[in-house]
Amino acid sequence: MPPPLDPQDLYAADRPGQLADAVRGFPARVYVPNTESDTVSVIDPATYQVVDTLHVGRQPQHVVPSWDLRTLWVNNDLGNSLTPIDPATGTAGDPVDVHDPYNLYFTPDGRYAVVMASADHQLVFRDAHTMAVVKTVPTDCAGVNHADFSPDGRYFIVSCEFSGELLKVDTAAMTVLAKQRIPLDGSMPQDVKISPDGRTWYVADMKADGVWVLNGDTFAPPTLLPTGRGAHGLYVSRDSKSLYVSNRGEGSISVLDFATGTLTAKWQLPGGGSPDMGGVSADGSVLWLSGRYNAEVYAISTADGHLLARIKVGSGPHGLCVYPQPGRYSLGHTGVLR
């Protein structure tokens, strides 16, 4: 695994303008998978206009940068396939057969893709380039969906949406080390993010209406930090100081200060909305989020939280990807770069 540029900041490689050589020259675009339209809307962030619509497989859930940053993979969950997009040209290639690819991650050494096979209750380790199956790991939990990796890459933590559980997985051994149930009846954990210093994990929970705070090393029971109704997505600011939390159920975004572990702001979308998944612009000035139940995308200023644009897209927009982004390699999801 490439070591962190700064041992005290896992996101030190994600500063504005720090684009890897592999992505220099790629046009800036926002790729939006529309789960109910079976399409990907392509937005030009400079004009806030949809400039292309790509037809992909059935129920695309997330658009995921490959570990080497050269390919975007569209996760066609019910289509049982991954559609590659060339970010240099914006064109879609032939789909690759992959069963139940709800979400997709990559091991920090770049060797393996990890498919979050939600309906199959499995983590499927595959060759990162050919997508051939290497090992299938039963999870014994329902709805595996999001994850993040420890600073040294030795383990990762996975949320299980439909059984309210968390898994701790040994990356090299490809085995589940531990499992715990979140201490709230009806819990539905979603996105997972580790703090810049690597000591604290955050897990959004849309039924707990907040973020669970966890020590990944000890894997002790987490504590809840309330943020807003339907807490869902987690995104790190380009200066590594803040965590943006999308509260899908109330149309707001909470801002958490990593240094203090406290909330410093809440941004309400004017007229409401359903902010879901997305990412931060390459220069750090805009937070892009899909409006899951409103067939729209939100561009939000990270300076003060005001809405810059509301863009109509297909039906059921979900895990949108802002691309290119700063960073040396991708751990997957909608752009977890380090």
One Martini backbone bead per residue (centre of mass of N, CA, C, O) as a GRO file, in nm:
protein
  338
    1MET     BB    1   0.095   0.036   0.023
    2PRO     BB    2   0.070   0.354   0.003
    3PRO     BB    3   0.180   0.579   0.197
    4PRO     BB    4   0.120   0.832   0.369
    5LEU     BB    5   0.215   1.156   0.345
    6ASP     BB    6   0.063   1.181   0.634
    7PRO     BB    7   0.022   1.026   0.937
    8GLN     BB    8  -0.201   1.265   1.031
    9ASP     BB    9  -0.312   1.246   0.708
   10LEU     BB   10  -0.492   1.058   0.487
   11TYR     BB   11  -0.574   1.336   0.296
   12ALA     BB   12  -0.309   1.483   0.182
   13ALA     BB   13  -0.360   1.398  -0.138
   14ASP     BB   14  -0.652   1.589  -0.152
   15ARG     BB   15  -0.571   1.848  -0.256
   16PRO     BB   16  -0.595   2.106  -0.435
   17GLY     BB   17  -0.459   2.010  -0.756
   18GLN     BB   18  -0.369   1.697  -0.679
   19LEU     BB   19  -0.326   1.555  -0.957
   20ALA     BB   20  -0.279   1.289  -1.119
   21ASP     BB   21  -0.132   1.192  -1.406
   22ALA     BB   22  -0.372   0.996  -1.494
   23VAL     BB   23  -0.594   1.264  -1.493
   24ARG     BB   24  -0.471   1.452  -1.669
   25GLY     BB   25  -0.714   1.597  -1.896
   26PHE     BB   26  -0.963   1.543  -1.773
   27PRO     BB   27  -1.276   1.613  -1.771
   28ALA     BB   28  -1.498   1.785  -1.592
   29ARG     BB   29  -1.725   1.574  -1.404
   30VAL     BB   30  -2.065   1.447  -1.337
   31TYR     BB   31  -2.168   1.126  -1.228
   32VAL     BB   32  -2.515   0.994  -1.262
   33PRO     BB   33  -2.690   0.742  -1.119
   34ASN     BB   34  -3.004   0.607  -1.243
   35THR     BB   35  -3.187   0.359  -1.106
   36GLU     BB   36  -3.476   0.403  -1.277
   37SER     BB   37  -3.330   0.463  -1.580
   38ASP     BB   38  -3.057   0.328  -1.665
   39THR     BB   39  -2.855   0.579  -1.613
   40VAL     BB   40  -2.607   0.840  -1.698
   41SER     BB   41  -2.548   1.150  -1.591
   42VAL     BB   42  -2.373   1.430  -1.746
   43ILE     BB   43  -2.194   1.692  -1.587
   44ASP     BB   44  -2.113   2.028  -1.614
   45PRO     BB   45  -1.974   2.220  -1.359
   46ALA     BB   46  -1.952   2.502  -1.512
   47THR     BB   47  -2.283   2.496  -1.614
   48TYR     BB   48  -2.496   2.286  -1.492
   49GLN     BB   49  -2.506   2.070  -1.732
   50VAL     BB   50  -2.636   1.830  -1.929
   51VAL     BB   51  -2.422   1.654  -2.179
   52ASP     BB   52  -2.506   1.349  -2.102
   53THR     BB   53  -2.641   1.007  -2.178
   54LEU     BB   54  -2.600   0.691  -2.033
   55HIS     BB   55  -2.645   0.356  -2.118
   56VAL     BB   56  -2.705   0.095  -1.897
   57GLY     BB   57  -2.779  -0.097  -1.657
   58ARG     BB   58  -2.956  -0.230  -1.410
   59GLN     BB   59  -2.953  -0.041  -1.147
   60PRO     BB   60  -2.765   0.202  -1.088
   61GLN     BB   61  -2.572   0.305  -0.795
   62HIS     BB   62  -2.257   0.349  -0.872
   63VAL     BB   63  -1.962   0.555  -0.922
   64VAL     BB   64  -1.628   0.408  -0.966
   65PRO     BB   65  -1.307   0.442  -0.905
   66SER     BB   66  -1.031   0.313  -0.978
   67TRP     BB   67  -0.732   0.260  -0.837
   68ASP     BB   68  -0.579   0.391  -1.109
   69LEU     BB   69  -0.805   0.616  -1.226
   70ARG     BB   70  -0.890   0.516  -1.541
   71THR     BB   71  -1.174   0.411  -1.426
   72LEU     BB   72  -1.530   0.388  -1.444
   73TRP     BB   73  -1.768   0.219  -1.238
   74VAL     BB   74  -2.079   0.081  -1.301
   75ASN     BB   75  -2.329  -0.031  -1.073
   76ASN     BB   76  -2.529  -0.299  -1.185
   77ASP     BB   77  -2.714  -0.460  -0.981
   78LEU     BB   78  -2.961  -0.600  -1.149
   79GLY     BB   79  -2.757  -0.646  -1.405
   80ASN     BB   80  -2.492  -0.792  -1.331
   81SER     BB   81  -2.284  -0.530  -1.372
   82LEU     BB   82  -2.006  -0.354  -1.527
   83THR     BB   83  -1.956  -0.024  -1.642
   84PRO     BB   84  -1.728   0.127  -1.838
   85ILE     BB   85  -1.559   0.445  -1.808
   86ASP     BB   86  -1.404   0.691  -1.997
   87PRO     BB   87  -1.280   0.991  -1.865
   88ALA     BB   88  -1.155   1.113  -2.131
   89THR     BB   89  -1.446   1.071  -2.312
   90GLY     BB   90  -1.727   0.952  -2.175
   91THR     BB   91  -1.734   0.651  -2.250
   92ALA     BB   92  -1.890   0.344  -2.290
   93GLY     BB   93  -1.851   0.014  -2.236
   94ASP     BB   94  -1.845  -0.305  -2.193
   95PRO     BB   95  -1.984  -0.517  -1.995
   96VAL     BB   96  -1.929  -0.681  -1.680
   97ASP     BB   97  -1.963  -0.971  -1.519
   98VAL     BB   98  -2.142  -0.908  -1.205
   99HIS     BB   99  -2.270  -1.003  -0.909
  100ASP     BB  100  -2.424  -0.788  -0.715
  101PRO     BB  101  -2.316  -0.460  -0.755
  102TYR     BB  102  -2.375  -0.229  -0.533
  103ASN     BB  103  -2.067  -0.208  -0.456
  104LEU     BB  104  -1.719  -0.062  -0.465
  105TYR     BB  105  -1.386  -0.173  -0.391
  106PHE     BB  106  -1.031  -0.129  -0.286
  107THR     BB  107  -0.745  -0.234  -0.215
  108PRO     BB  108  -0.464  -0.051  -0.121
  109ASP     BB  109  -0.274  -0.229  -0.331
  110GLY     BB  110  -0.465  -0.294  -0.601
  111ARG     BB  111  -0.546  -0.608  -0.640
  112TYR     BB  112  -0.850  -0.569  -0.529
  113ALA     BB  113  -1.180  -0.618  -0.552
  114VAL     BB  114  -1.484  -0.517  -0.361
  115VAL     BB  115  -1.789  -0.662  -0.348
  116MET     BB  116  -2.111  -0.545  -0.257
  117ALA     BB  117  -2.326  -0.813  -0.196
  118SER     BB  118  -2.618  -0.753  -0.067
  119ALA     BB  119  -2.824  -0.984  -0.149
  120ASP     BB  120  -2.593  -1.220  -0.101
  121HIS     BB  121  -2.423  -1.179   0.158
  122GLN     BB  122  -2.139  -1.054   0.031
  123LEU     BB  123  -1.788  -1.070  -0.017
  124VAL     BB  124  -1.612  -1.000  -0.328
  125PHE     BB  125  -1.313  -1.102  -0.441
  126ARG     BB  126  -1.132  -0.939  -0.707
  127ASP     BB  127  -0.985  -0.868  -0.975
  128ALA     BB  128  -0.911  -0.537  -1.053
  129HIS     BB  129  -0.920  -0.594  -1.380
  130THR     BB  130  -1.100  -0.866  -1.454
  131MET     BB  131  -1.309  -0.964  -1.217
  132ALA     BB  132  -1.218  -1.215  -1.100
  133VAL     BB  133  -1.266  -1.455  -0.880
  134VAL     BB  134  -1.109  -1.522  -0.558
  135LYS     BB  135  -1.324  -1.454  -0.311
  136THR     BB  136  -1.587  -1.568  -0.096
  137VAL     BB  137  -1.764  -1.384   0.169
  138PRO     BB  138  -1.952  -1.446   0.416
  139THR     BB  139  -2.148  -1.229   0.644
  140ASP     BB  140  -2.411  -1.270   0.819
  141CYS     BB  141  -2.555  -1.019   0.678
  142ALA     BB  142  -2.764  -0.738   0.588
  143GLY     BB  143  -2.658  -0.511   0.353
  144VAL     BB  144  -2.398  -0.463   0.222
  145ASN     BB  145  -2.234  -0.129   0.133
  146HIS     BB  146  -2.006   0.009   0.325
  147ALA     BB  147  -1.660   0.153   0.350
  148ASP     BB  148  -1.333   0.138   0.525
  149PHE     BB  149  -0.987   0.198   0.589
  150SER     BB  150  -0.718   0.161   0.743
  151PRO     BB  151  -0.415   0.315   0.749
  152ASP     BB  152  -0.266   0.018   0.681
  153GLY     BB  153  -0.496  -0.183   0.543
  154ARG     BB  154  -0.564  -0.443   0.730
  155TYR     BB  155  -0.855  -0.314   0.760
  156PHE     BB  156  -1.222  -0.318   0.743
  157ILE     BB  157  -1.535  -0.140   0.751
  158VAL     BB  158  -1.878  -0.259   0.755
  159SER     BB  159  -2.202  -0.207   0.650
  160CYS     BB  160  -2.539  -0.328   0.760
  161GLU     BB  161  -2.840  -0.215   0.682
  162PHE     BB  162  -3.069  -0.460   0.750
  163SER     BB  163  -2.918  -0.551   1.050
  164GLY     BB  164  -2.749  -0.343   1.216
  165GLU     BB  165  -2.432  -0.382   1.125
  166LEU     BB  166  -2.080  -0.461   1.186
  167LEU     BB  167  -1.767  -0.506   1.016
  168LYS     BB  168  -1.450  -0.680   1.051
  169VAL     BB  169  -1.185  -0.693   0.803
  170ASP     BB  170  -0.942  -0.888   0.665
  171THR     BB  171  -0.768  -0.813   0.392
  172ALA     BB  172  -0.561  -1.049   0.335
  173ALA     BB  173  -0.746  -1.296   0.443
  174MET     BB  174  -1.049  -1.260   0.384
  175THR     BB  175  -1.188  -1.202   0.680
  176VAL     BB  176  -1.395  -1.213   0.950
  177LEU     BB  177  -1.326  -1.086   1.270
  178ALA     BB  178  -1.596  -0.908   1.329
  179LYS     BB  179  -1.916  -0.849   1.505
  180GLN     BB  180  -2.179  -0.594   1.535
  181ARG     BB  181  -2.444  -0.448   1.700
  182ILE     BB  182  -2.625  -0.185   1.695
  183PRO     BB  183  -2.753   0.017   1.976
  184LEU     BB  184  -3.034  -0.002   1.776
  185ASP     BB  185  -3.338  -0.032   1.689
  186GLY     BB  186  -3.347  -0.022   1.337
  187SER     BB  187  -3.085   0.008   1.223
  188MET     BB  188  -2.922   0.200   0.925
  189PRO     BB  189  -2.634   0.171   0.797
  190GLN     BB  190  -2.401   0.342   0.592
  191ASP     BB  191  -2.170   0.533   0.571
  192VAL     BB  192  -1.798   0.528   0.574
  193LYS     BB  193  -1.549   0.705   0.788
  194ILE     BB  194  -1.229   0.822   0.837
  195SER     BB  195  -1.018   0.996   0.999
  196PRO     BB  196  -0.729   1.163   0.937
  197ASP     BB  197  -0.581   1.020   1.200
  198GLY     BB  198  -0.715   0.713   1.225
  199ARG     BB  199  -0.902   0.691   1.510
  200THR     BB  200  -1.186   0.755   1.368
  201TRP     BB  201  -1.519   0.649   1.316
  202TYR     BB  202  -1.788   0.690   1.073
  203VAL     BB  203  -2.154   0.620   1.086
  204ALA     BB  204  -2.420   0.635   0.907
  205ASP     BB  205  -2.780   0.675   1.019
  206MET     BB  206  -3.113   0.686   0.902
  207LYS     BB  207  -3.256   0.596   1.187
  208ALA     BB  208  -3.072   0.761   1.401
  209ASP     BB  209  -3.003   1.051   1.294
  210GLY     BB  210  -2.681   0.986   1.251
  211VAL     BB  211  -2.350   0.936   1.397
  212TRP     BB  212  -2.126   0.694   1.445
  213VAL     BB  213  -1.874   0.643   1.697
  214LEU     BB  214  -1.550   0.478   1.637
  215ASN     BB  215  -1.323   0.222   1.732
  216GLY     BB  216  -1.154   0.016   1.521
  217ASP     BB  217  -0.948  -0.143   1.693
  218THR     BB  218  -1.153  -0.232   1.928
  219PHE     BB  219  -1.460  -0.247   1.847
  220ALA     BB  220  -1.644  -0.089   2.007
  221PRO     BB  221  -1.910   0.050   2.097
  222PRO     BB  222  -2.090   0.298   1.979
  223THR     BB  223  -2.163   0.644   1.939
  224LEU     BB  224  -2.402   0.906   1.919
  225LEU     BB  225  -2.438   1.166   1.661
  226PRO     BB  226  -2.651   1.397   1.601
  227THR     BB  227  -2.777   1.552   1.282
  228GLY     BB  228  -3.023   1.408   1.111
  229ARG     BB  229  -3.259   1.309   0.905
  230GLY     BB  230  -3.123   1.053   0.729
  231ALA     BB  231  -2.839   0.973   0.753
  232HIS     BB  232  -2.583   0.895   0.490
  233GLY     BB  233  -2.344   1.082   0.389
  234LEU     BB  234  -1.968   1.102   0.360
  235TYR     BB  235  -1.746   1.402   0.352
  236VAL     BB  236  -1.430   1.531   0.284
  237SER     BB  237  -1.249   1.787   0.303
  238ARG     BB  238  -0.968   1.930   0.143
  239ASP     BB  239  -0.846   2.014   0.450
  240SER     BB  240  -0.937   1.790   0.673
  241LYS     BB  241  -1.158   1.939   0.881
  242SER     BB  242  -1.424   1.818   0.745
  243LEU     BB  243  -1.761   1.674   0.772
  244TYR     BB  244  -2.006   1.573   0.548
  245VAL     BB  245  -2.365   1.539   0.616
  246SER     BB  246  -2.627   1.371   0.477
  247ASN     BB  247  -2.980   1.453   0.528
  248ARG     BB  248  -3.223   1.304   0.358
  249GLY     BB  249  -3.496   1.345   0.541
  250GLU     BB  250  -3.440   1.696   0.556
  251GLY     BB  251  -3.252   1.857   0.356
  252SER     BB  252  -2.945   1.830   0.481
  253ILE     BB  253  -2.621   1.961   0.609
  254SER     BB  254  -2.366   1.853   0.807
  255VAL     BB  255  -2.093   1.992   1.011
  256LEU     BB  256  -1.783   1.846   1.102
  257ASP     BB  257  -1.529   1.865   1.344
  258PHE     BB  258  -1.248   1.684   1.382
  259ALA     BB  259  -1.100   1.815   1.628
  260THR     BB  260  -1.381   1.810   1.822
  261GLY     BB  261  -1.647   1.640   1.730
  262THR     BB  262  -1.831   1.874   1.622
  263LEU     BB  263  -2.090   2.075   1.533
  264THR     BB  264  -2.096   2.383   1.315
  265ALA     BB  265  -2.328   2.307   1.097
  266LYS     BB  266  -2.640   2.377   0.901
  267TRP     BB  267  -2.766   2.295   0.578
  268GLN     BB  268  -3.041   2.414   0.399
  269LEU     BB  269  -3.250   2.331   0.156
  270PRO     BB  270  -3.422   2.506  -0.055
  271GLY     BB  271  -3.728   2.339  -0.069
  272GLY     BB  272  -3.573   2.097  -0.034
  273GLY     BB  273  -3.486   1.736  -0.020
  274SER     BB  274  -3.249   1.434  -0.102
  275PRO     BB  275  -2.959   1.401   0.017
  276ASP     BB  276  -2.696   1.173  -0.054
  277MET     BB  277  -2.470   1.117  -0.283
  278GLY     BB  278  -2.102   1.195  -0.350
  279GLY     BB  279  -1.892   1.501  -0.367
  280VAL     BB  280  -1.594   1.681  -0.409
  281SER     BB  281  -1.443   1.905  -0.556
  282ALA     BB  282  -1.123   1.957  -0.661
  283ASP     BB  283  -1.122   2.258  -0.512
  284GLY     BB  284  -1.351   2.241  -0.260
  285SER     BB  285  -1.619   2.438  -0.326
  286VAL     BB  286  -1.802   2.172  -0.391
  287LEU     BB  287  -2.100   2.000  -0.311
  288TRP     BB  288  -2.208   1.690  -0.438
  289LEU     BB  289  -2.560   1.581  -0.469
  290SER     BB  290  -2.802   1.361  -0.464
  291GLY     BB  291  -3.165   1.342  -0.536
  292ARG     BB  292  -3.320   1.060  -0.488
  293TYR     BB  293  -3.650   1.172  -0.482
  294ASN     BB  294  -3.606   1.430  -0.719
  295ALA     BB  295  -3.442   1.417  -0.983
  296GLU     BB  296  -3.159   1.544  -0.860
  297VAL     BB  297  -2.896   1.794  -0.824
  298TYR     BB  298  -2.651   1.927  -0.590
  299ALA     BB  299  -2.493   2.246  -0.555
  300ILE     BB  300  -2.264   2.324  -0.285
  301SER     BB  301  -2.132   2.546  -0.084
  302THR     BB  302  -1.847   2.528   0.136
  303ALA     BB  303  -1.847   2.816   0.264
  304ASP     BB  304  -2.199   2.837   0.341
  305GLY     BB  305  -2.427   2.631   0.197
  306HIS     BB  306  -2.521   2.735  -0.063
  307LEU     BB  307  -2.716   2.712  -0.342
  308LEU     BB  308  -2.609   2.687  -0.679
  309ALA     BB  309  -2.768   2.415  -0.779
  310ARG     BB  310  -3.046   2.257  -0.968
  311ILE     BB  311  -3.046   1.937  -1.131
  312LYS     BB  312  -3.184   1.762  -1.375
  313VAL     BB  313  -3.252   1.413  -1.390
  314GLY     BB  314  -3.304   1.116  -1.336
  315SER     BB  315  -3.428   0.840  -1.179
  316GLY     BB  316  -3.279   0.776  -0.883
  317PRO     BB  317  -3.036   0.919  -0.775
  318HIS     BB  318  -2.709   0.844  -0.644
  319GLY     BB  319  -2.374   0.752  -0.679
  320LEU     BB  320  -2.201   1.009  -0.733
  321CYS     BB  321  -1.924   1.135  -0.946
  322VAL     BB  322  -1.642   1.321  -0.908
  323TYR     BB  323  -1.449   1.413  -1.211
  324PRO     BB  324  -1.172   1.462  -1.113
  325GLN     BB  325  -0.955   1.384  -0.834
  326PRO     BB  326  -0.767   1.404  -0.582
  327GLY     BB  327  -0.501   1.170  -0.582
  328ARG     BB  328  -0.340   0.843  -0.609
  329TYR     BB  329  -0.586   0.656  -0.506
  330SER     BB  330  -0.855   0.414  -0.500
  331LEU     BB  331  -1.113   0.271  -0.271
  332GLY     BB  332  -1.382   0.383  -0.389
  333HIS     BB  333  -1.684   0.439  -0.450
  334THR     BB  334  -1.722   0.796  -0.511
  335GLY     BB  335  -1.425   0.877  -0.386
  336VAL     BB  336  -1.172   0.727  -0.213
  337LEU     BB  337  -0.891   0.917  -0.164
  338ARG     BB  338  -0.502   0.886  -0.116
   0.00000   0.00000   0.00000
